[in-house]
Structure formats: C-alpha cells, structure tokens
Amino acid sequence: MTSEGKITTTEVAFILGINRATVTRWVHNGQLKPEFTLGNGQMIFDHEYILDVAADLALEQEENGE
C-alpha cells in the first residue's frame, strides 16, 4: 500500500479478485475512479473506496446467487 491509504492498480485487482487489465477497463468504462494518475500512467486509488466497491460487488453476487 502506498502512503495514507492509497493503493495501486495491482492492489486493487487483488482486493477485487480481478485481473489488472479488468481494473483498467473498468476505469475507462467509468466503473472505477482512480484518486489520481501519475505521470507514468500508473493509477492510484483510495483504499477505502476500493473496499466499498468490493463490498458492493459481494452484495451484488449474493443477490444474484453467485
């Protein structure tokens, strides 16, 4: 984890149980929002935001019987 609750695309992928390419695709589709993007293109996300997304995904899967 980066400083002060900020996490990288790789960490987001791990938390959400998805591939890094899926994280990038979800950002481009507006499904995820990075906190900011570094000059080299690396996206940085807020850890709490991603935990909320993970909880929403888990609830959605539960509701769909997955």
GIPETA-V685183 format. One record per helix or strand of 2 or more residues. SS is the DSSP state (H for helix, E for strand). FROM is the first residue (numbers start at 1). TO is the last residue. If there is no record, write none. Layout:
BEGIN
ss=SS from=FROM to=TO
ss=SS from=FROM to=TO
END
This chain:
BEGIN
ss=H from=3 to=5
ss=E from=6 to=8
ss=H from=9 to=16
ss=H from=20 to=28
ss=E from=36 to=37
ss=E from=43 to=46
ss=H from=47 to=63
END
